Amino acid sequence: MAKDLSDVRAAEPPAKPDWAMSRREQAAAERVRQSLPKKRRIWPWVLLVVALAAVALGVWQWRQSQTTTAAGDAQPVAESETTRATQINRDEWTLVEPSTLRRTVKVIGTFQPSRRTDLSAETGGRVESVAVRPGDPVSEGQTLVQLDVERLTLEVELARSNAEATRSQLALAEDQLQRQQALVERGVAAETSVNELRTNVQALRANVAAQEDQIRAAELALEGATVRAPFSGIVASRSVEPGSVVAAGTPLLTIVDLSQMEMQASAPVGAGAQVRVGQTVEIGVDGIEGRIFQGTVARIAPVAQEGTRTLPVFVEVANDDGVLLGGMFGSGQIVTAEALDAVAVPVAAVREEGGTHVLLVEGEALARRDVTPVEEWPGGLLQVEGLEGGERVVTTALEGLEPGEAIELVDF
């Protein structure tokens, strides 16, 4: 080991004398003699930090110059944006045209024939014939049902015979009374005999009157055996067949007149104050597509229905072609107020600054038009005076719009 150390020392160059060393070399030799570690050099690290700082400063200055350049380039664009025409899309303006404005009340209900009758037997008897079936049209006075008239005919003849016999007795009694009165006047007969004959004549006259009533009753029963249509219409139902025996009051047929229908409708009770007799009603019917029926309010119930809180309203509807049938369901609206050829704009289109007015689109700029409000209608419409129709009106309350401002209409 000693040999090795000596070899190493022998290999090292001979040390300089102190007088030949620089200050740095002297300081290094002193650290060796004191067995201190060599002093590391820090100046390369300092140079590295300075270089990195210089690079970072350069990058920051470059970014600042780019930001300034971008701001300078954007300024003309912003200025051009402020001078560009204001865009108004299709939902922000409307073409005003005269139209019909309405205030309505909704109703629903079912249809029934205005005229309907249930025919029943006026007298009892056997049914000889029934001339019609359900769905058959009938004319006023047409024979529909015929009962057996043999018994009824005999009753009429018997009543007439009894009345004729009583009339004969009455004639004989009146003749006797006249002769007896003549005898009394001549003084050959007592007054009491005249009184008896007079009483007999009065009784016979009463019998004749009663028997004439019996004849009329029998004739009516005979007439009632023939059931005729009270009006022109359609057979809705049939309850008897030939050969059956019926009593007085037995239902026979039901006849309806479909030329005039009645809609038994219900309206909200809160709208009752708006509904009046004679108002027009427009009705759509389930199963009849593409057709609106016109009706008229005929009657209004004075009391709302309990539970539903609806007001019964009866509407007459003409049905000349017979397309409406009993039981059909309809829904419609009662026209409670109407303005024809009226000009209206959305409420939001009317501006109050400097007087009531609207903004019109005229060419590529806005123009002011003063208007006078008339009446507000359902759907957010305000009827106005001052517009004739054909004008394009800005309908939304866009802020900052002024008359004369350049605008551009777009379709989005």
C-alpha positions as CSV (number, residue, x, y, z in Angstrom):
1,M,0.0,0.0,0.0
2,A,2.9,2.4,0.9
3,K,4.4,1.6,-2.4
4,D,1.2,2.4,-4.2
5,L,0.9,5.8,-2.5
6,S,4.5,6.6,-3.3
7,D,3.9,5.7,-6.9
8,V,0.9,8.0,-6.9
9,R,2.8,10.8,-5.4
10,A,5.7,10.2,-7.8
11,A,3.2,10.5,-10.6
12,E,2.0,13.9,-9.4
13,P,3.8,16.9,-10.8
14,P,6.1,18.7,-8.4
15,A,4.4,21.4,-6.3
16,K,5.1,25.1,-7.2
17,P,6.8,27.2,-4.6
18,D,4.5,29.7,-2.9
19,W,6.1,32.7,-4.5
20,A,5.3,31.2,-7.9
21,M,1.6,30.6,-7.2
22,S,-1.3,32.9,-8.0
23,R,-3.8,33.8,-5.3
24,R,-6.2,31.3,-6.5
25,E,-3.5,28.6,-6.5
26,Q,-2.4,29.6,-3.1
27,A,-6.0,29.4,-1.8
28,A,-6.3,25.9,-3.3
29,A,-3.0,24.7,-1.8
30,E,-4.1,26.0,1.6
31,R,-7.3,24.0,1.4
32,V,-5.3,20.9,0.5
33,R,-3.0,21.3,3.5
34,Q,-6.1,21.7,5.7
35,S,-7.7,18.6,4.2
36,L,-10.8,20.7,3.1
37,P,-12.8,19.8,-0.1
38,K,-12.2,21.7,-3.2
39,K,-14.2,24.9,-3.6
40,R,-16.8,24.4,-6.3
41,R,-17.2,27.0,-8.9
42,I,-20.7,28.7,-8.9
43,W,-20.3,31.2,-11.7
44,P,-21.5,28.8,-14.4
45,W,-24.8,28.4,-12.6
46,V,-25.1,32.1,-12.2
47,L,-24.6,32.5,-15.9
48,L,-27.2,29.8,-16.6
49,V,-29.8,31.6,-14.4
50,V,-29.1,35.0,-16.1
51,A,-29.5,33.4,-19.5
52,L,-32.8,31.8,-18.6
53,A,-34.1,35.1,-17.2
54,A,-33.1,36.9,-20.4
55,V,-35.0,34.3,-22.5
56,A,-38.1,34.6,-20.4
57,L,-38.0,38.4,-20.7
58,G,-37.7,38.2,-24.4
59,V,-40.7,35.8,-24.6
60,W,-42.8,38.2,-22.5
61,Q,-41.9,41.2,-24.5
62,W,-42.8,39.3,-27.7
63,R,-46.2,38.3,-26.4
64,Q,-47.0,41.8,-25.3
65,S,-46.2,43.1,-28.8
66,Q,-48.5,40.4,-30.3
67,T,-51.4,41.4,-28.0
68,T,-50.9,45.1,-28.9
69,T,-50.9,44.2,-32.6
70,A,-54.1,42.1,-32.2
71,A,-55.9,44.9,-30.4
72,G,-54.9,47.3,-33.1
73,D,-56.2,45.0,-35.8
74,A,-59.5,44.3,-33.9
75,Q,-60.3,48.0,-33.4
76,P,-61.4,48.5,-37.1
77,V,-63.5,45.4,-36.9
78,A,-65.3,46.6,-33.8
79,E,-65.8,49.9,-35.4
80,S,-67.2,48.3,-38.5
81,E,-69.6,46.2,-36.4
82,T,-71.1,49.3,-34.8
83,T,-71.8,50.8,-38.1
84,R,-73.3,47.7,-39.7
85,A,-77.1,47.5,-40.2
86,T,-79.1,45.9,-37.4
87,Q,-80.4,42.5,-38.3
88,I,-84.1,41.7,-37.8
89,N,-85.1,38.1,-38.2
90,R,-88.5,36.8,-39.6
91,D,-89.9,36.3,-36.1
92,E,-89.4,39.9,-35.2
93,W,-91.6,41.6,-37.8
94,T,-95.0,40.9,-39.4
95,L,-97.0,42.0,-42.4
96,V,-100.2,43.7,-41.2
97,E,-103.4,43.0,-43.1
98,P,-107.1,43.8,-42.4
99,S,-108.8,40.8,-40.8
100,T,-111.8,39.7,-38.7
101,L,-111.2,39.9,-34.9
102,R,-113.3,37.8,-32.7
103,R,-114.0,37.2,-29.0
104,T,-115.6,33.7,-28.5
105,V,-116.8,31.3,-25.9
106,K,-116.2,27.6,-26.3
107,V,-119.1,25.1,-26.1
108,I,-119.5,21.4,-26.5
109,G,-122.7,19.3,-26.7
110,T,-124.8,16.8,-28.6
111,F,-127.3,17.2,-31.4
112,Q,-131.0,16.3,-31.2
113,P,-133.8,16.8,-33.7
114,S,-135.7,20.0,-33.0
115,R,-139.0,18.2,-33.6
116,R,-139.6,14.7,-32.3
117,T,-142.9,12.9,-31.5
118,D,-143.7,9.5,-29.9
119,L,-146.9,8.2,-31.6
120,S,-149.1,6.1,-29.4
121,A,-152.4,4.4,-29.8
122,E,-155.4,6.7,-29.1
123,T,-157.7,3.7,-28.7
124,G,-157.2,0.0,-28.0
125,G,-157.5,-2.7,-30.6
126,R,-155.7,-5.1,-32.9
127,V,-153.0,-3.8,-35.2
128,E,-154.0,-4.5,-38.8
129,S,-150.9,-3.0,-40.6
130,V,-147.8,-0.9,-40.0
131,A,-146.7,0.9,-43.2
132,V,-143.2,2.1,-42.3
133,R,-140.0,0.9,-40.7
134,P,-137.1,2.8,-39.0
135,G,-135.3,5.1,-41.4
136,D,-138.3,5.5,-43.8
137,P,-139.2,9.1,-44.7
138,V,-142.8,10.1,-44.1
139,S,-145.0,12.9,-45.2
140,E,-147.4,14.9,-43.1
141,G,-150.8,13.1,-43.0
142,Q,-149.4,9.8,-44.3
143,T,-151.1,6.7,-42.7
144,L,-148.5,4.9,-40.6
145,V,-150.4,2.4,-38.5
146,Q,-153.9,1.0,-38.9
147,L,-155.9,-0.6,-36.1
148,D,-159.0,-2.8,-36.6
149,V,-162.0,-0.6,-37.1
150,E,-164.8,-3.1,-37.2
151,R,-165.8,-2.8,-33.6
152,L,-165.3,1.0,-33.6
153,T,-167.5,1.3,-36.7
154,L,-170.2,-0.6,-35.0
155,E,-170.0,1.6,-32.0
156,V,-170.4,4.7,-34.2
157,E,-173.4,3.2,-35.9
158,L,-175.0,2.2,-32.6
159,A,-174.5,5.7,-31.2
160,R,-176.0,7.2,-34.2
161,S,-179.1,4.9,-34.0
162,N,-179.6,5.7,-30.3
163,A,-179.4,9.3,-31.0
164,E,-181.9,9.0,-33.9
165,A,-184.4,7.2,-31.7
166,T,-184.2,9.8,-29.1
167,R,-184.7,12.6,-31.6
168,S,-187.9,10.8,-32.7
169,Q,-189.1,10.7,-29.1
170,L,-188.2,14.3,-28.7
171,A,-190.2,15.3,-31.7
172,L,-193.3,13.4,-30.4
173,A,-193.0,14.9,-27.0
174,E,-192.7,18.4,-28.4
175,D,-195.9,17.8,-30.5
176,Q,-197.8,16.6,-27.5
177,L,-196.6,19.7,-25.5
178,Q,-197.9,22.0,-28.1
179,R,-201.3,20.4,-28.3
180,Q,-201.7,20.3,-24.5
181,Q,-200.8,24.0,-24.3
182,A,-203.6,24.7,-26.8
183,L,-206.1,22.8,-24.7
184,V,-205.0,24.7,-21.6
185,E,-205.5,28.0,-23.4
186,R,-209.1,26.9,-24.3
187,G,-209.7,25.9,-20.7
188,V,-210.3,22.2,-21.3
189,A,-207.1,20.9,-19.8
190,A,-205.3,21.5,-16.5
191,E,-202.0,23.4,-16.3
192,T,-200.3,20.6,-14.5
193,S,-200.4,18.4,-17.6
194,V,-198.5,21.0,-19.5
195,N,-195.8,21.1,-16.9
196,E,-195.3,17.3,-17.1
197,L,-195.0,17.4,-20.8
198,R,-192.6,20.3,-20.7
199,T,-190.3,18.4,-18.3
200,N,-190.3,15.3,-20.5
201,V,-189.3,17.4,-23.5
202,Q,-186.4,18.9,-21.7
203,A,-185.1,15.5,-20.6
204,L,-185.3,14.2,-24.2
205,R,-183.4,17.2,-25.4
206,A,-180.6,16.5,-22.9
207,N,-180.5,12.8,-24.0
208,V,-180.1,13.8,-27.6
209,A,-177.2,16.1,-26.7
210,A,-175.5,13.4,-24.7
211,Q,-176.0,10.8,-27.5
212,E,-174.5,13.3,-30.0
213,D,-171.5,13.5,-27.8
214,Q,-171.3,9.7,-27.8
215,I,-171.4,9.8,-31.6
216,R,-168.5,12.2,-31.7
217,A,-166.5,10.1,-29.2
218,A,-167.1,7.0,-31.3
219,E,-166.1,8.8,-34.4
220,L,-162.9,10.1,-32.8
221,A,-162.1,6.6,-31.7
222,L,-162.6,5.4,-35.2
223,E,-160.4,8.2,-36.5
224,G,-157.7,7.3,-33.9
225,A,-157.5,3.8,-35.2
226,T,-155.7,5.3,-38.2
227,V,-152.3,6.7,-37.0
228,R,-151.0,9.4,-39.3
229,A,-147.7,11.4,-39.4
230,P,-148.1,14.8,-37.7
231,F,-145.3,16.3,-39.8
232,S,-142.8,15.3,-42.5
233,G,-139.8,13.5,-41.1
234,I,-138.1,10.1,-40.7
235,V,-139.2,7.1,-38.6
236,A,-136.7,6.8,-35.7
237,S,-138.2,3.7,-34.1
238,R,-141.1,1.2,-34.4
239,S,-142.6,-0.6,-31.4
240,V,-145.5,-2.7,-32.8
241,E,-146.0,-5.4,-35.4
242,P,-149.2,-6.3,-37.3
243,G,-151.5,-8.6,-35.4
244,S,-150.5,-7.4,-32.0
245,V,-153.2,-6.1,-29.6
246,V,-152.6,-2.7,-28.1
247,A,-154.3,-0.6,-25.4
248,A,-154.8,3.1,-25.5
249,G,-151.5,4.8,-24.9
250,T,-149.3,2.0,-26.2
251,P,-146.2,3.4,-28.0
252,L,-146.2,2.7,-31.7
253,L,-143.7,4.8,-33.6
254,T,-141.2,7.7,-33.1
255,I,-140.9,10.3,-35.8
256,V,-138.2,13.0,-36.0
257,D,-137.6,16.0,-38.2
258,L,-133.9,16.3,-39.2
259,S,-134.3,19.4,-41.2
260,Q,-133.7,21.5,-38.1
261,M,-131.4,20.3,-35.4
262,E,-130.7,21.6,-31.9
263,M,-127.4,21.4,-30.2
264,Q,-127.8,21.0,-26.4
265,A,-124.5,22.6,-25.5
266,S,-122.6,23.5,-22.3
267,A,-120.7,26.8,-21.8
268,P,-118.5,27.8,-18.9
269,V,-120.7,29.4,-16.3
270,G,-118.2,32.3,-16.0
271,A,-118.9,33.3,-19.6
272,G,-122.7,33.4,-19.1
273,A,-122.7,37.2,-19.0
274,Q,-121.2,37.3,-22.6
275,V,-123.7,34.9,-24.2
276,R,-126.9,36.3,-25.7
277,V,-129.8,34.9,-27.7
278,G,-129.3,35.3,-31.4
279,Q,-125.4,35.1,-31.3
280,T,-123.7,33.1,-34.1
281,V,-122.2,29.7,-33.2
282,E,-119.6,27.9,-35.4
283,I,-119.6,24.2,-34.8
284,G,-117.4,21.3,-35.9
285,V,-118.9,17.8,-35.7
286,D,-117.0,14.6,-34.9
287,G,-117.1,12.4,-38.0
288,I,-117.8,15.2,-40.4
289,E,-114.3,16.5,-41.4
290,G,-113.7,19.8,-43.1
291,R,-117.1,21.3,-42.5
292,I,-118.2,24.0,-40.1
293,F,-121.9,24.3,-39.3
294,Q,-123.5,27.7,-38.6
295,G,-125.9,27.9,-35.7
296,T,-127.8,30.5,-33.6
297,V,-128.3,30.7,-29.9
298,A,-132.0,30.0,-29.3
299,R,-132.3,29.6,-25.6
300,I,-130.1,30.0,-22.5
301,A,-130.9,28.1,-19.2
302,P,-131.2,30.5,-16.3
303,V,-129.5,28.1,-13.9
304,A,-126.1,26.4,-14.2
305,Q,-125.8,22.6,-13.8
306,E,-124.7,21.5,-10.4
307,G,-121.5,19.6,-10.2
308,T,-120.2,20.6,-13.7
309,R,-120.7,24.3,-13.2
310,T,-121.7,24.7,-16.8
311,L,-124.5,26.7,-18.4
312,P,-126.9,24.9,-20.7
313,V,-127.2,26.7,-24.1
314,F,-129.5,25.5,-26.9
315,V,-128.3,26.2,-30.4
316,E,-130.5,25.9,-33.5
317,V,-128.7,24.5,-36.6
318,A,-130.1,24.1,-40.1
319,N,-129.7,20.6,-41.5
320,D,-131.3,20.8,-45.0
321,D,-129.1,18.0,-46.4
322,G,-129.8,15.8,-43.4
323,V,-126.1,15.1,-42.7
324,L,-126.5,15.8,-39.0
325,L,-128.0,12.9,-36.9
326,G,-129.3,12.8,-33.4
327,G,-126.7,12.0,-30.8
328,M,-123.7,13.4,-32.8
329,F,-121.1,15.3,-30.7
330,G,-120.0,18.7,-31.6
331,S,-117.7,21.4,-30.3
332,G,-117.6,25.0,-31.3
333,Q,-117.5,28.6,-30.3
334,I,-120.1,31.3,-29.7
335,V,-119.0,34.6,-31.3
336,T,-119.7,37.1,-28.6
337,A,-117.9,40.1,-30.2
338,E,-116.6,40.7,-33.7
339,A,-114.7,43.4,-35.7
340,L,-114.7,43.1,-39.5
341,D,-111.8,44.4,-41.6
342,A,-109.9,45.5,-38.5
343,V,-106.2,46.2,-38.4
344,A,-104.4,44.8,-35.4
345,V,-100.8,44.4,-34.3
346,P,-99.2,42.5,-31.4
347,V,-99.3,44.4,-28.2
348,A,-95.5,44.3,-27.9
349,A,-95.2,46.2,-31.2
350,V,-96.8,49.3,-29.8
351,R,-94.3,51.7,-28.3
352,E,-95.0,54.6,-25.9
353,E,-91.9,56.7,-26.1
354,G,-92.9,60.1,-27.5
355,G,-96.4,59.1,-28.2
356,T,-98.1,55.8,-29.2
357,H,-96.5,54.5,-32.4
358,V,-95.1,51.5,-34.2
359,L,-91.9,51.0,-36.2
360,L,-92.3,50.2,-39.8
361,V,-89.8,48.5,-42.1
362,E,-89.5,50.7,-45.1
363,G,-86.8,49.7,-47.5
364,E,-83.6,49.2,-45.5
365,A,-84.5,51.5,-42.6
366,L,-87.0,51.9,-39.9
367,A,-89.8,54.5,-40.0
368,R,-92.2,55.8,-37.3
369,R,-96.0,55.6,-37.6
370,D,-98.3,57.1,-35.0
371,V,-101.3,54.9,-34.1
372,T,-104.4,55.1,-31.9
373,P,-105.3,52.0,-29.8
374,V,-108.9,50.9,-30.2
375,E,-109.5,47.6,-28.4
376,E,-107.5,44.7,-27.2
377,W,-108.4,41.2,-28.5
378,P,-107.6,37.6,-27.6
379,G,-104.2,36.3,-28.8
380,G,-102.3,39.4,-27.6
381,L,-103.6,41.6,-30.5
382,L,-104.3,45.3,-30.2
383,Q,-106.7,46.9,-32.8
384,V,-105.3,50.2,-33.9
385,E,-106.1,53.1,-36.2
386,G,-103.4,54.6,-38.3
387,L,-102.4,51.5,-40.4
388,E,-104.1,50.6,-43.6
389,G,-102.7,47.1,-44.2
390,G,-99.6,46.0,-46.1
391,E,-97.2,47.6,-43.7
392,R,-94.3,45.6,-42.2
393,V,-94.3,46.2,-38.5
394,V,-91.5,45.4,-36.0
395,T,-93.3,43.2,-33.5
396,T,-90.8,42.7,-30.7
397,A,-89.6,45.3,-28.2
398,L,-86.0,45.3,-29.4
399,E,-84.0,47.9,-27.4
400,G,-82.2,50.7,-29.1
401,L,-84.2,50.7,-32.3
402,E,-84.9,54.2,-33.6
403,P,-86.6,55.7,-36.7
404,G,-84.2,56.0,-39.6
405,E,-81.9,53.3,-38.3
406,A,-80.5,51.0,-41.0
407,I,-81.8,47.4,-40.8
408,E,-81.4,44.1,-42.6
409,L,-84.1,41.5,-42.7
410,V,-82.8,38.0,-42.3
411,D,-84.7,34.6,-42.5
412,F,-83.3,32.8,-39.4
